[in-house]
Amino acid sequence: MSKSELITAIHRLNHTAGRDFLNRFGEKDLAAYLARIERTHLIPCARYIVHPRPPIASRWM
């Protein structure tokens, strides 16, 4: 993946990660971070799996 593709994929999973902030890192670091957040995307919580909520705009469409 290119750096811009990595940043887009990260931002899709972590909306709090600003694109300007992510641009400070190299492709290797971004790829490692993306792999980590993809592994933790589904978070076990007690007996249930908590799915990240979609952005507000898409919830009511």
C-alpha positions in Angstrom: 0.0 0.0 0.0 1.1 3.5 -0.6 1.5 6.0 2.2 -1.8 7.7 1.3 -3.7 4.4 1.1 -2.3 3.5 4.6 -3.4 6.8 6.0 -6.9 6.4 4.5 -7.2 2.9 5.9 -6.1 4.0 9.3 -8.4 7.0 9.3 -11.3 4.7 8.4 -10.7 2.7 11.6 -9.5 5.5 13.9 -11.3 8.8 13.2 -9.3 10.5 15.9 -6.0 10.0 14.0 -5.5 13.2 12.0 -4.1 13.0 8.5 -1.5 15.7 9.2 -0.3 13.7 12.3 -0.2 10.4 10.3 1.8 12.1 7.5 4.7 12.5 10.0 5.4 8.7 9.9 6.9 6.5 7.3 5.2 3.7 5.5 6.7 1.0 7.7 5.4 2.6 10.9 2.0 3.3 9.3 1.7 -0.3 8.1 2.5 -1.6 11.6 0.0 0.7 13.2 -2.7 -0.4 10.7 -2.0 -4.0 11.4 -2.4 -3.4 15.1 -5.7 -1.5 14.8 -7.1 -4.1 12.4 -6.3 -6.9 15.0 -8.1 -4.9 17.7 -11.0 -3.7 15.5 -13.4 -6.1 17.2 -13.0 -5.7 20.9 -14.3 -8.5 23.2 -16.3 -7.0 26.0 -17.6 -9.4 28.7 -19.8 -12.0 26.7 -20.3 -9.8 23.7 -18.3 -8.4 20.8 -18.5 -4.7 20.6 -18.5 -3.5 17.0 -17.3 0.0 16.4 -20.2 2.3 15.6 -20.4 3.7 12.1 -20.2 7.5 11.6 -23.4 9.3 12.8 -24.4 10.3 9.2 -24.5 6.7 8.0 -26.5 5.3 11.0 -29.8 6.9 9.9 -29.6 6.3 6.2 
